[in-house]
Amino acid sequence: MTIHSDWGDWLPQAVAEADPDGLGIWYLGCNGFVLKAADGTTVFIDPYLGTGDPPRTVRMIPIPFAPEDVVAADAVLATHEHTDHIHGPSQAPILTETEATLFGPSASVEIADGWRDDYDVDADDIAEVSEGDTLDVGSLSIHVEAARDPDADHPVSYVVECDAGTFFHGGDARPSEDFEAIGSTYDIDLAVVAFGSSGMIPDKETREPTYTKWYSGENMAAEAAKQLQTDRMLPTHWDMWKGLTADPTAIFDHVRSFEYPRSVDILEIGDRTHL
């Protein structure tokens, strides 16, 4: 499968040319991000460039870049084994075109190991991580933490620490005692929380419309931010799948009376923020 970008190569070029003072953070849509530190360390988290599985899952946003256009990457992090988080056509070319290593939990690595048959991916390009591990990637210290995602076999979350602050990516995880433990352990500046509506999505096997809830709604997103004690919350995934999209501004009323988050940051695909 060859991936063609709707936007050409401007986004990976913008990342390559950026010289952030702290940590530059670009939203790739769905639940994907690319982080670039002041020393040039570049890490992708859950980059997904596929179109889904129509008519079950239908992508609602552009494909922002082709993976072959990525100029530099040091690591690709996968949070769990779902296709929009671990995807050979999206991620294997990043590994082969750069010096990046893919890190993921056991179920994700099991999928990635199959890429060696279809792509020029070496065994050394893929590494399994578990809760409690710490990865040192350039100037970034990346902690692997637990996550509760009832739809995944082995989900994890990532806490990324650098001189500029602390970034948290929870994958598709929902509020739980795991988030409470993370919030008590780390001083999180910006936390990613998967947010969306519920809907009738065709079943994977029967294709019959089935009630589907994959992400946190407004109250659960507010609870996640409160548990994580994050200064800023960044809702994601609301833009991606037809039938599960949502309005992230609805979160404002649900967090207004809580100490955390101090703010809700809303990014569209291709937008940049920073620590």
Number of C-alpha atoms within 10 A of each C-alpha: 8 10 15 15 16 12 13 14 17 14 19 22 15 11 22 16 11 14 15 16 13 16 26 21 23 24 22 28 26 24 28 23 23 22 23 26 24 17 14 21 17 25 23 23 24 28 25 25 27 20 17 16 11 10 11 18 17 16 19 17 17 17 20 21 23 23 25 21 17 19 15 20 22 19 24 25 27 30 28 29 23 19 16 20 24 27 21 22 20 24 25 26 18 28 26 17 16 15 12 20 23 26 22 28 23 19 18 28 21 14 15 25 16 12 20 14 9 11 14 14 20 14 12 8 20 23 17 14 22 17 15 9 12 16 13 11 14 15 16 22 15 20 19 20 22 21 26 21 20 12 15 16 14 20 28 25 27 24 21 21 21 17 13 15 15 21 25 26 24 26 27 28 29 24 23 17 15 18 25 17 14 21 19 13 10 16 18 23 20 25 25 25 27 25 29 26 19 17 16 14 20 17 13 12 6 8 11 12 13 13 11 15 15 19 24 24 21 23 15 19 25 25 23 29 31 22 21 30 25 26 18 19 28 23 25 27 25 24 22 24 21 18 17 22 17 20 13 21 13 12 19 14 11 15 21 14 9 12 13 21 26 17 16 22 17 14 17 15 20 18 13 16 13 17 17
